Amino acid sequence: MLLWVFFLVTLTLSSGSHGSLPSQPLRIPRYADAIFTNSYRKVLGQLSARKLLQDIMNRQQGERNQEQGAKVRLGRQVDSVWTDQQQMALESILVSLLQERRNSQG
């Protein structure tokens, strides 16, 4: 690289334009900056795509968990209704037994 710059400076000085710098060494840093910027943007794009994919997967997993939770809650509600019906049936049996006992005693 240093040899290349020296060659350009020598070529420029020999051509008679002593006051101006060669344009090629100015382009090299800009080219390197462009390569870095493009690579950086590509990496940022990959990171944002990965984050988006993870968000989508987390949402789907959350929905599955909510569905499973809803099934569990529904099962609990059914169990609760069943228990309530059993309790009401037992209470009605007890009430009828008490009434029969009172009727038989009195």
C-alpha positions, -999 to 999 in steps of 0.1 A, spaced: 0 0 0 28 24 10 46 16 -22 14 23 -42 10 57 -26 47 65 -32 43 56 -69 13 78 -72 30 108 -55 60 103 -77 39 101 -108 20 132 -98 51 152 -91 67 142 -123 36 153 -143 41 189 -132 12 194 -108 32 199 -77 5 216 -56 -23 190 -59 -26 156 -42 -35 126 -62 -72 117 -61 -67 79 -57 -55 80 -20 -86 100 -12 -108 74 -28 -94 45 -9 -106 57 26 -140 64 11 -141 30 -5 -131 14 28 -158 34 46 -184 23 21 -174 -14 25 -177 -10 63 -210 8 61 -225 -18 38 -213 -46 60 -226 -29 91 -260 -23 75 -261 -60 65 -254 -71 100 -280 -47 114 -305 -61 89 -297 -96 100 -301 -87 137 -334 -70 131 -347 -100 111 -336 -124 138 -353 -102 164 -385 -101 143 -384 -139 139 -379 -144 177 -408 -120 184 -431 -139 160 -421 -172 176 -426 -159 211 -461 -146 201 -470 -180 187 -457 -197 218 -477 -173 240 -508 -180 220 -503 -217 225 -498 -212 262 -530 -191 263 -549 -218 245 -536 -244 269 -545 -221 298 -580 -217 284 -584 -254 281 -573 -258 317 -596 -230 329 -625 -246 309 -617 -279 325 -617 -263 359 -650 -246 351 -665 -279 340 -652 -295 372 -667 -267 392 -701 -270 375 -700 -307 381 -691 -303 417 -718 -277 421 -744 -301 406 -732 -329 428 -734 -306 459 -769 -295 449 -780 -331 444 -766 -341 478 -783 -311 494 -816 -320 479 -812 -356 490 -804 -344 525 -833 -321 526 -857 -348 514 -843 -372 541 -847 -346 568 -883 -340 556 -890 -377 557 -875 -380 591 -896 -351 604 -927 -365 588 -921 -399 603 -915 -384 638 -943 -360 638 
